[in-house]
Amino acid sequence: MAVIWFESINLSNGALIFVLGSVAYTVYGAIWRLFMSPVAHIPGPRFAAMTFWNELYYDVFLGGRYTWKLLEYHERYGMKDTIPDYVY
């Protein structure tokens, strides 16, 4: 039965399955990082919590400005919540 199903998949069906699987994986990852992750309670920009595109944008397209953006995030959202208590 499984062999017949596998043989009926052509290239376009395989591409569709790949795209749908990629979208499902991305949506699941975003929901996990925003709501279920152990660090979801830490304040900060939600887009930066969901993906690494924020870091890529500041490092690659703005020439390595991510370090200064992190300092701005710490000023805006507070540094106490982003560093564990045992460091203090």
Sequence and secondary structure as in RCSB ss.txt:
>XXXX:A:sequence
MAVIWFESINLSNGALIFVLGSVAYTVYGAIWRLFMSPVAHIPGPRFAAMTFWNELYYDVFLGGRYTWKLLEYHE
RYGMKDTIPDYVY
>XXXX:A:secstr
 HHHHHHT  HHHHHHHHHHHHHHHHHHHHHIIIIISTTTTS S HHHHH SHHHHIIIIITTS HHHHHHHHHH
HH SGGGS GGG 
